[in-house]
Amino acid sequence: MNASKTVVASAGYEFSPKENATITRTSRWAKALAVMFFIDLVVQIIDLNILGILVDLAVALTFWRGATMFDAVVSTEGEDVPTMLEALEQMQTAFTIRIIVTLIATAIGLLVGIGFFVQYKFLHDASASEPEVRVEDVDAPLAGQAAERPDGEHDAAEGQPAAK
Amino acid sequence: MPASSSDRPAATLSTGLYEFTEAQNETIARAGARARQWGVLSFITGVFALIGLVVTLVFRDELIAHGLEPSYTTTFIVALTPVVLTHLIIATLYAKAGASLQAVVKTQGNDVEHLMRSLHKLGTAFLVEFAIGMVAVCVSVALGVQMARENVASETERTAPPQGQDG
């Protein structure tokens, strides 16, 4: 109730031509960004990436709606402030979607990146240093088992604790 | 209600004097907070991506020596470079745009000017994102086509009978 009263009360403010120029510029690049997300959407559709499709579609649409609202601020009269606030709400929605998606993507990216790095850097290094394990120090039955493994590899992690 | 003042410096983006109401301030503050959060998150993401890029560049030869396809490292580098550039550049712009929007709420007498400054910075951030994003999309498509060709070539090589190659 209160909010609608204040919107009506402020509806009379008209942005000046100079202010309209700034709004138009923001609208133009918000639309360009929306188009970029629509292009990326096509790429996601080709890749059949469902999550990417949903995210790109949501962000592109909110940016496009926000840009349209900015345009409406310039083109209409008598409703500049409420329309501007609607445009800002659209931008807020777009930012919120991007924040959530980026947080999830960063977490996944970090996990995958660290896992990938550890796998290629340390696990491969560990297997490269395997010949240094002295099989003769290991108890005879375990050493026999290790020697009889079909792939011919010796597992240092299995062998060492058993030697105690 | 709204008043116009012509005694403002030319560098300002607005000549209007207007105070937003409480309800309007709430909407503006929320949008400002989100823009700021997005700016901070962009910076963090940019730093993580930069670390990933540096690690890949430093250990590239080692990763390839351990059996990673060279095209994968190239793809990773090509994919991360625009992410690093975009996020580190737009982080400041979005954070400043958010700060300007929040200044609309906190200050009095300059609401429209702060709003215009915020919109100007948002516009610049959108422009930067669009420009780098378009370059990234073009490079990604080119790289995708190149990788698809390589895959087809390697698939053909695999299906063809071996001709005295020693593994």
Interface residues (C-beta under 8 A of the other chain):
Chain A: N2 A3 T6 V7 A9 S10 G12 Y13 E14 F15 S16 K18 E19 T22 I23 R25 T26 R28 W29 A30 A32 L33 V35 M36 I39 D40 V43 F70 V81 M84 L85 L88 E89 M91 Q92 F95 T96 R98 I99 T102 L103 T106 G109 L110 G113 F117 Y120 K121 H124
Chain B: M1 P2 S4 L13 S14 T15 G16 Y18 F20 T21 E22 A23 Q24 T27 I28 R30 A31 R34 A35 Q37 W38 L41 S42 I44 T45 F48 G52 V55 F59 E62 L63 H66 G67 L68 Y94 L101 V112 L115 M116 L119 H120 L122 G123 T124 F126 L127 E129 F130 G133 M134 V137 S140 V141
